Amino acid sequence: PTEDEWYKAAYYNAANQTYSLYPNGQDTITRADANYDYGLYETTDVGTYSSAPSSYGTFDQGGNVGEWNDKLSGPGGSWRGLRGGSWADFDLSLESTGSWGYDPWLENNTIGFRLASVPEPSSLVLTMLASGVMLIRRKR
């Protein structure tokens, strides 16, 4: 995802149209909410901390592994952005203000990625039109 997509999925609360400080929808976080601060000393499966999904239904965007995004930074713009903090990071890295970058060749057990899919608006329109045609034909 783009950094903006990642950020909104993690910190936006659609119910009250505000952003939280942490990706659990709150302005505080504990080890019951995310795998961070050497909590388990290893990564966990997505959904392990399922008590606080985001408004978009994503889980565990805080802690576990820092997640790559498309933001360019570093020497000559060759680094990629990371968000969310990892199991080895303190709570400050999970905050909405926490953004950093590394060389994308870096590999370790504190960095990972999240797959994201955003449907194209045109595909939604086509689906609705096709559904309408099917309903009209069905009534005949």
Number of C-alpha atoms within 10 A of each C-alpha: 18 12 19 12 13 20 20 17 22 29 25 21 19 13 7 7 7 10 18 16 19 26 32 27 19 13 13 13 18 11 14 11 19 29 28 28 20 16 18 13 12 15 19 16 8 12 13 14 19 15 13 17 18 21 16 13 10 17 21 25 30 29 30 31 28 28 23 24 22 15 18 18 15 13 9 7 11 13 19 19 21 25 28 32 29 29 26 22 20 15 23 14 22 25 21 20 13 15 17 19 19 17 15 13 7 8 9 7 13 17 21 15 13 13 8 12 6 7 8 8 9 9 10 11 11 11 12 12 12 12 12 12 11 11 11 10 9 8 6 5
